[in-house]
């Protein structure tokens, strides 16, 4: 979650104009949310330094390599597992329906129902 939402570059819409059904959109240059936050003018020096310390603690390159290693391990595990065996279908008759006759044997049996 941290990797995708904080470290990957994203484009933001700068301009959006509708002319009937046609919509024209203009995007800015893709930058990371961290770079956008540090580029803001209203962030103080102490806050900017704290954000830099957090980024150094995250270690984006190392985090990327860990994600790649775990993804490779997961892929190997998924491919090495044998697929589940296919079980043959078994035809089962319900005993109640097999024993009951749909037509009465005699007219007296029909009257009893």
N, C-alpha and C positions, 0 to 999 in steps of 0.2 A: 504494500500500500504506500509506504513512504517512497519507494523507488518510482512508482508510476505517477504519483500525485505531486511530488516535490522535485524530482530529478530529471524527468524527461521534458524536452522542449515542447511547448504548446503554442499554437497560433491563437490569437484573439481577434475578434471582429472589430475593425476600426470604423467602418462605414457600411451602412446598409440602406439601399434605396429601392423602393418599389415603383415600377412603372407598369401599371395594369397587373398582369399575371407574371411579368418578368421581375425577378429580384436580383439586384446587383450587390455583391458583397465584396468588401476589400478587407484584407487581413494584414496585420503587422508581421514583422519578422518573428519567427519562432524563437522563443527564449524560455528558459526554465522559470518556474515560479520563484525560485530562490533569487535569480538574477533580477526579476521584476521587483521583488520586495526590496532588495538592496539598492536598486536604482531610484526608488522613490525619494523625493526631497524631504518629506516630512518625518523621516526616520532619524532619530538621534544617533550620535556616535556610539553610545553605550549599547543601544539596541542592535546597531549594525555589528558591533564587535561580538555580542552574544550570539547573533545569527551565524556569524563566521565560525565561532567555536562549535556550534551545533553541527554545521556542515562538515567541519574537520572530523568531528566525532563519528559522523555517519559513514564517512569514507566511501564515496560513490563508486569508485573503481573496484574496491574490494567487495562491496555489496553486489555489484554486477557479476563479478566472478563467482561469488557464492550462489547466486540465483542460477547461473549457467550450470554449475556443477550439480546442484540439486535437480535441475530440469533433466540433465543427462542421466542421472541416477534413476529418476522416475521413469524415463523413457525406456531404459534398459530393463527395469523391473517389469514394466507393462509388456514388453516384447518377449521377455524370457518365460513368462507364465504360459503354461499350456492352456489352450481353450477348454472350457468345460465340456465333458463328453455329452453327446446327444443321447438322451434316453429314448428307448423305443416306446411308442404309444401302446397303451394297453387298453383293449376294449373291455369295458365293464358294463354289465347289465344290472340295472337296479332290480333287486329281488322282488320288490313289491309289484312292479310292472310285469315282470316275467311270469309271476304266479297268477295274476289276475287276468281273466279272460274278458275281452271287450264285449262279447256278445253273450247273452244269457243262454245257458244250456237248455232250459225248458221254460215254458210260459209261466210256471209257478215261481221260478227264480226271478223272473222279471217283475212279478207282482210283489215279491218280498222287498224289493228295493224301494 
